[in-house]
Amino acid sequence: MSDGLAALTAQVRSDLARIAHPSMPWLTPVIAPDGRPALDVLIVGGGQSGLATAFALLRSRVSNILVLDKAEAGREGPWLTYARMPTLRSPKDFTGPDLDIPSLTYQSWHEATFGTDSWRELDLIPREYWADYLAWYREVLDLPVRNGCEVVDIAAAADGLLQATVRGKDGETTIHARKIVLATGQEGMGDWSIPEPLRHLPATRCVHSGAQIDFEALRGRRVAVIGAGASAFDNAAVALETGAARVDLLCRRAEIQLIQPYRWLTFRGFLRHFSELDDAWRWRFMRAVLELREGFPQHTYDRCAHHAAFHLHEGAPVVAARETSEGVVLQTANGEVIVDFVISATGITMDFAQRPELKRFAGNIARWTDRYTPEASERNDRLGAFPYLADDYALCERNAGETPWISNIHVFAIASTMSFGASGSSINAMTTAVPKLVHGLTRGLFRADIDKHWASFQAYDVKQAAVRRGT
């Protein structure tokens, strides 16, 4: 560790010690059916959202927690896996996991690592730097993260506890917890989406953009990218930069989208209070945002456009695909495109049963379509499939009373978007979203223990002064 980073690490710990009030522990262990203390909160997912949630819980004196991630250490989240842009798209001065602690910001880390001149000259944050920052963040805060662990089932246990089955290198184990946070990123409540006309193609011919892709194997080949959002252009750019002979990007819209709606909603009022709006307003806003999808910045477009091998097709949804001796023939509204390989950058689908940890109770998770019926002009089946969440990010039952325990499972991922707007998985929303989530978690833990707190209060007899009476 450099001298600058060592000094910053010391400053972070000093700053946190200065704002530790109130520091009194307030939770007592709950014994699980296996005789061991249950966790107060189990966090599934050790990316930026899971780490920030763990930090906020520790600041709230909820220390009996654990973060699990199925990836190896340092490979959590998208930054070193399926994220294929050279830099983050957020402006460099957006804050997030720091939760408003100045010494914990990315800027502080960058200046301590590379110097103040480097920060001043920096345009956007390289994604590898962001991954390094998150690794330091985890270390300096001493967050309890266990890697190589995948949660494959969640069930009810005795005394209101949840039971998580965890698969690791040594087999399966069971962890009990009072609450579980699913900070599972993009596909946390379903899977990556591949359009129906492409689903019959083998993985040697077609994959989604979240998969591991051997771009070197595409050198000299013809590649089609389906979609026209930022990630579609990122994948097209990597294929071009690796030496693909031709890359066709197929956009179903008549014109590619140039507006980035997420930039508009980055203000405190929206980030903090959107979830408090009624269902009609929440639906209206998020339908407009999510139907626009995520726009791309100029440099993302330019990264593709300066290649002569790049071809953009607007108004070209894929309606059919077939394998031939010449390659994969994609039938679009504008004619045929013949390629060797297809990358589908078409987002995610909400399909709870696709997730092993949700499969047991997937059929009783309330969706937006179960709770709100928009006007005919505003209907959208894709968005109606999102989970309808309570004000603490908790799952709600579709049929009350069948699985009441799922109210202790909280979703802090892309699937929370319809209920909370930009929150889980969004860097710039963390400073408002994480406190809202943790407020809900601590509220639930406090209410569940109210009898214990009353008994503790009645037994409290610590005198603050000694009074002498008489002579």
Secondary structure, 3 states (H helix, E strand, C coil): CCHHHHHHHHHHHHHHHHCCCCCCCCCCCEECCCCCEEEEEEEECCCHHHHHHHHHHHHCCCCCEEEEECCCCCCCCCCCCCCCCCECCCCCCCCCCCCCCHHHCHHHHHHHHHCHHHHHHCCCCEHHHHHHHHHHHHHHCCCCEEECCEEEEEEECHHHCEEEEEEECCEEEEEEEEEEEECCCCCCCEEECCCHHHCCCCCCCEEECCCCCCHHHHCCCEEEEECCCHHHHHHHHHHHHHCCCEEEEECCCCCCCCCCHHHHCCCHHHHHHHHHCCHHHHHHHHHHHHHHCCCCCHHHHHHHHCCCCEEEECCCCEEEEEEECCEEEEEECCEEEEECEEEECCCEEECHHHCCCCHHHHHHECEHHHHCCCCHHHCCHHHHCCECECCCCEECECCCCCCHHHHHEEECCHHHHHHHCCCCCCHHHHHHHHHHHHHHHHHHHHHHCHHHHHHHHHHCCCCCCCCCCCC
